[in-house]
């Protein structure tokens, strides 16, 4: 898989341009921002990293996570996600243009990876709950592949929630916190999943706790997202397109993830980084910005060595938990 398969440069760059414009439009009043502790380990020691799109980012001195601090007011973030042109572009142009490619290259393989992980845990999930289900493509792939018999969506966007319902899935139209407070949903999931959401939320601990409340005792919670100590993010820093506040606020390290899971009283089963694109992302970024200053070895790897070597290095990153795309597999204690 190549980066261009799932996010073609032209539409990605338009989305990022709109995000920069929205950052200035929706978050002018910095007096409404608030400081926070590390979203991973909750540590308070930090050192400045850089500024991106007008937002300050810091490294946690304890766990190495990268995060936006201070962050916008919750009401301002909600207005941004509800009304911003960049979010509208994502929903109406970006994602629809790559939805079927992502179904084939991401959502289908995602189901099979989960099947293997659950088999390793000695579990065959019946009720699968997707929090932040979007238009329900993941659940469609679960149904098509016979993974789970009771498939349910939690989705705050009313249009997407309606789409999931029209596809025949049980739907909670709201946020994970609201679903977790509903006795009809709380504690029922054998497997609760949430993909590419954790980097967006202001309080990852509350978010993970919300997911845990939807799982039954002994049930599993799987979260995927961006890893701040992964290769392309660590090498590129402020030049990484994945670092895109106000959409992305958190880039947890592995140590930060381990601390977060412990804080949420879950049992960490495994931390994986199955990302396939780190080296390709680096190569594409350097092609767009040939004068960008990066580590000499990283440039050599991305631009000069044979494709077979780049692929072997990517496989090394995957095998050793060093890709910037992470999966966190945890179990709710009984």
C-alpha positions in Angstrom: 0.0 0.0 0.0 1.2 3.5 -0.8 0.2 6.8 0.8 -1.4 8.0 -2.5 -3.8 5.0 -2.4 -5.6 6.3 0.7 -4.9 10.0 0.7 -3.9 11.4 -2.7 -1.6 14.4 -2.4 -4.0 16.9 -4.1 -7.0 16.3 -1.8 -4.8 15.8 1.3 -3.1 19.2 0.7 -6.4 20.9 0.1 -7.7 19.4 3.4 -4.5 20.6 5.2 -4.8 24.1 3.7 -8.4 24.4 4.9 -7.3 23.1 8.3 -4.8 25.9 8.6 -7.4 28.5 7.6 -9.9 27.0 10.1 -7.3 27.2 12.9 -7.2 31.0 12.5 -10.9 31.3 12.0 -12.2 29.2 14.9 -9.5 29.7 17.5 -8.7 33.4 17.5 -9.4 33.9 21.2 -6.5 32.2 22.9 -7.7 33.4 26.3 -10.2 30.5 26.1 -7.4 27.9 25.8 -6.5 25.8 28.8 -3.3 24.0 29.9 -3.4 20.3 30.6 -1.1 17.6 31.9 0.3 14.9 29.5 -2.6 13.1 27.9 -0.7 9.8 28.2 0.9 9.5 31.6 -0.7 12.6 33.2 2.8 14.0 34.0 3.2 17.8 34.4 6.8 18.2 33.3 7.1 19.2 29.6 9.5 20.9 27.2 8.5 22.9 24.2 8.6 21.1 20.8 7.4 23.5 18.1 4.5 25.5 16.9 2.2 24.2 14.1 -0.8 25.9 12.6 -0.6 28.4 15.5 -0.8 25.7 18.2 2.0 25.1 20.6 3.2 21.4 21.0 5.2 20.0 23.8 7.0 16.8 24.7 6.2 15.1 28.0 9.4 14.9 30.0 8.3 11.6 31.6 6.9 9.5 28.8 7.9 11.3 25.6 4.4 11.8 24.2 3.9 14.8 21.9 0.8 16.9 22.5 -0.9 20.3 21.9 -0.8 22.4 25.0 -2.7 24.6 25.7 -5.8 23.3 24.0 -8.9 25.0 22.9 -12.1 25.2 25.0 -14.4 22.2 24.5 -17.2 24.4 23.1 -14.9 25.9 20.5 -13.7 22.4 19.5 -17.3 21.2 19.2 -18.1 24.3 17.0 -15.0 23.6 14.8 -16.0 19.9 14.2 -19.6 20.9 13.5 -19.1 23.9 11.2 -15.6 24.1 9.8 -14.9 23.9 6.1 -12.0 21.4 6.6 -14.3 19.0 8.4 -17.0 19.5 5.7 -14.4 18.8 3.0 -13.3 15.6 4.8 -16.9 14.3 5.0 -18.1 15.3 1.6 -15.0 15.2 -0.7 -12.0 13.5 0.9 -13.4 10.4 2.5 -16.0 9.6 -0.2 -13.2 9.8 -2.9 -11.2 7.1 -1.2 -13.9 5.1 0.7 -13.9 2.0 -1.6 -10.1 2.0 -1.8 -9.9 2.1 2.0 -12.5 -0.6 2.2 -10.2 -2.9 0.3 -6.9 -1.8 1.7 -7.8 -0.9 5.3 -11.2 -2.0 6.5 -11.1 -5.6 5.2 -7.6 -6.3 6.5 -8.6 -4.6 9.7 -11.3 -7.2 10.3 -8.9 -10.0 9.6 -6.3 -8.6 12.0 -8.9 -8.4 14.7 -10.0 -11.9 14.0 -6.5 -13.1 14.5 -6.0 -11.0 17.7 -9.2 -12.3 19.2 -8.4 -15.9 18.3 -5.0 -15.5 20.1 -6.9 -14.3 23.1 -9.2 -17.4 22.9 -12.2 -15.2 22.2 -14.9 -15.2 19.5 -16.7 -11.9 19.9 -20.5 -11.9 19.4 -21.3 -8.2 20.0 -18.9 -5.8 18.2 -19.3 -2.1 18.9 -17.6 0.5 16.7 -17.3 3.9 18.4 -17.0 6.6 15.8 -18.4 4.3 13.2 -18.7 6.9 10.4 -20.8 5.5 7.6 -20.4 1.9 8.8 -17.8 0.5 6.4 -15.9 -1.4 9.1 -19.2 -3.0 10.3 -20.1 -3.9 6.8 -16.8 -5.7 6.4 -17.4 -7.5 9.7 -20.8 -8.7 8.4 -19.4 -9.7 5.0 -16.6 -11.7 6.7 -18.7 -13.3 9.4 -16.9 -11.5 12.3 -19.4 -10.9 15.1 -23.2 -11.6 15.0 -24.4 -8.5 16.8 -22.9 -5.4 15.2 -23.5 -2.0 16.6 -22.4 1.6 15.9 -21.9 4.6 18.1 -21.8 7.7 15.9 -22.3 11.4 16.9 -22.9 12.7 13.3 -26.6 12.4 12.7 -26.2 11.9 8.9 -23.7 9.1 9.3 -25.7 7.6 12.2 -28.7 7.5 9.8 -26.5 5.8 7.1 -25.5 3.1 9.6 -29.1 2.5 10.6 -30.1 2.2 6.9 -27.4 -0.4 6.5 -29.1 -2.5 9.2 -26.9 -1.9 12.2 -28.0 -1.0 15.7 -27.0 2.6 16.3 -26.5 4.9 19.2 -26.7 8.4 17.8 -24.3 10.3 20.1 -20.9 10.1 21.7 -19.3 7.3 23.5 -19.7 8.9 26.9 -23.5 9.1 26.3 -23.7 5.5 25.1 -21.7 4.3 28.1 -24.2 6.0 30.4 -27.1 4.1 28.7 -28.0 0.9 30.5 -28.9 -0.7 27.1 -25.4 -0.2 25.9 -23.1 -0.1 28.9 -21.2 -3.3 29.7 -22.5 -5.3 26.7 -19.7 -5.3 24.1 -17.5 -8.4 23.7 -15.2 -6.2 21.5 -15.3 -2.4 21.5 -13.2 -0.7 18.8 -12.4 2.9 18.0 -10.2 3.7 15.0 -8.3 7.0 14.5 -10.1 9.0 17.1 -7.7 9.2 20.1 -5.6 11.8 18.4 -8.6 14.1 18.1 -9.9 14.2 21.6 -9.1 16.7 24.3 -9.0 14.1 27.1 -7.8 10.6 26.0 -8.3 9.2 29.5 -12.0 10.1 29.5 -12.3 8.7 26.0 -10.7 5.3 26.8 -12.8 5.1 30.0 -15.9 5.7 27.8 -14.9 2.8 25.6 -14.2 0.6 28.6 -17.7 1.2 30.0 -19.2 -0.2 26.8 -17.3 -3.4 27.2 -18.4 -6.3 29.3 -16.1 -7.5 32.1 -13.5 -9.6 30.3 -14.3 -7.9 27.0 -11.7 -6.3 24.8 -11.1 -2.7 23.8 -9.1 -1.9 20.7 -7.9 1.6 19.8 -5.9 2.7 16.8 -4.3 6.1 16.2 -1.1 8.1 15.7 2.1 7.2 17.7 4.3 10.2 18.4 7.4 8.2 18.7 6.7 6.4 15.3 9.3 6.8 12.6 7.9 9.4 10.1 6.4 11.6 12.9 9.7 11.5 14.9 11.9 12.2 11.9 9.7 14.9 10.3 8.5 16.7 13.4 6.7 19.9 12.6 6.9 19.0 8.8 4.8 15.8 9.4 1.4 16.2 7.7 -0.1 14.0 10.4 0.7 16.7 13.0 -2.3 18.8 12.0 -3.9 20.7 14.9 -6.7 21.5 15.6 -7.8 18.1 14.1 -4.9 16.2 15.8 -4.1 17.1 19.4 -2.3 14.0 20.8 0.6 11.9 19.6 1.2 9.4 22.4 4.4 7.4 22.9 4.3 3.7 23.6 5.2 4.5 27.3 2.4 7.1 27.3 0.0 4.5 26.0 1.0 2.0 28.7 0.5 4.6 31.4 -2.9 5.7 29.9 -4.2 2.1 29.9 -3.1 1.6 33.5 -4.8 4.9 34.5 -8.0 3.6 32.9 -7.7 0.3 34.9 -7.6 -1.8 31.8 -5.2 -4.7 31.2 -2.9 -4.1 28.3 -2.8 -7.1 26.1 -0.5 -5.8 23.3 0.8 -2.7 21.6 1.3 -3.0 17.9 2.4 -0.7 15.1 1.1 -2.3 11.9 1.5 0.9 9.9 2.8 0.4 6.3 3.5 3.9 5.2 6.3 5.5 7.3 9.0 5.3 4.8 6.7 6.2 1.9 5.4 9.2 3.8 8.9 10.4 4.4 9.8 10.0 0.8 6.7 11.9 -0.4 7.4 14.7 2.0 11.0 15.1 0.9 9.9 15.0 -2.8 7.5 17.9 -2.1 10.0 19.8 0.1 13.5 18.9 -1.2 15.2 21.5 0.9 13.7 20.2 4.2 16.3 19.5 6.9 16.1 15.9 8.1 18.5 13.3 9.5 21.0 12.3 6.8 20.4 8.6 7.2 16.6 9.1 7.0 17.0 11.0 3.7 19.3 8.3 2.3 16.8 5.6 3.3 13.8 7.4 1.8 15.4 8.7 -1.4 18.4 6.6 -2.4 18.3 3.0 -1.4 16.4 0.3 -3.4 12.7 -0.2 -2.9 13.4 -3.6 -1.4 15.5 -2.1 1.3 12.8 0.5 2.1 10.3 -2.3 2.4 12.6 -4.3 4.7 13.0 -1.2 6.9 9.3 -0.7 7.0 8.8 -4.3 8.1 11.4 -3.7 10.8 9.4 -0.8 12.1 6.3 -2.9 12.2 7.9 -5.8 14.0 9.5 -3.6 16.7 6.6 -1.2 17.5 8.2 1.7 15.7 5.7 2.8 13.1 3.6 5.9 13.6 0.3 4.0 13.2 -0.5 2.1 16.5 -3.0 -0.4 17.7 -3.7 -0.8 21.5 -5.4 -4.0 22.6 -6.7 -4.0 26.2 -9.0 -6.1 28.3 -11.6 -4.8 30.8 -10.9 -6.4 34.1 -13.7 -8.6 35.5 
